[in-house]
């Protein structure tokens, strides 16, 4: 996951989005609960951080923040 420049690797964004939406739509018969967005993002970032252990630079995971209600 390490980048030599300031751009994000494509797979990082894809992995975050995949985990986020899997969490949000665990039960597709229910409507989206906006209260779960921050929790889902936290889960996705934690999964990303665990995938590379302590070698992952904060610049890889720190840009993923939730701002909102």
C-alpha positions in Angstrom: 0.0 0.0 0.0 2.9 2.4 0.1 3.1 5.2 -2.3 6.2 7.1 -3.2 4.2 10.2 -4.3 1.1 11.9 -2.7 -1.5 10.0 -4.7 -3.6 7.2 -3.3 -3.3 3.8 -4.8 -6.4 2.6 -6.6 -6.8 -0.5 -4.6 -6.9 1.4 -1.3 -10.0 3.4 -2.3 -11.6 0.3 -3.8 -11.0 -1.7 -0.6 -12.4 1.1 1.6 -15.5 1.5 -0.5 -16.1 -2.3 -0.7 -16.0 -2.8 3.0 -18.0 0.4 3.7 -20.9 -0.6 1.4 -20.8 -4.2 2.6 -21.4 -2.9 6.1 -24.1 -0.4 5.1 -26.0 -2.9 3.0 -25.8 -6.1 5.2 -29.5 -6.4 4.8 -30.5 -5.0 1.4 -34.2 -5.2 2.4 -33.7 -2.4 4.9 -33.3 1.3 4.0 -29.8 2.9 4.4 -29.3 4.0 8.0 -27.2 7.2 7.9 -26.2 6.6 11.5 -24.1 3.6 10.3 -22.0 5.5 7.9 -19.3 6.6 10.4 -19.3 3.1 11.9 -18.9 1.5 8.5 -16.1 3.8 7.6 -14.3 3.1 10.8 -14.6 -0.6 10.2 -13.2 -0.2 6.6 -10.2 1.9 7.8 -9.5 -0.6 10.6 -9.6 -3.5 8.1 -7.2 -1.6 5.8 -4.8 -0.8 8.7 -4.8 -4.5 9.8 -4.0 -5.7 6.3 -0.5 -4.2 6.4 0.2 -4.1 10.1 2.5 -1.4 11.6 4.3 -0.9 8.3 1.4 1.2 6.8 2.0 4.9 6.8 -0.7 7.1 8.3 -0.9 8.9 5.0 -2.5 5.7 3.5 -5.5 5.6 5.9 -5.7 9.1 7.5 -7.5 10.7 4.5 -10.6 8.6 5.1 -12.6 10.7 7.6 -16.4 11.1 8.1 -17.7 14.6 8.3 -21.4 15.0 8.9 -24.3 14.0 11.0 
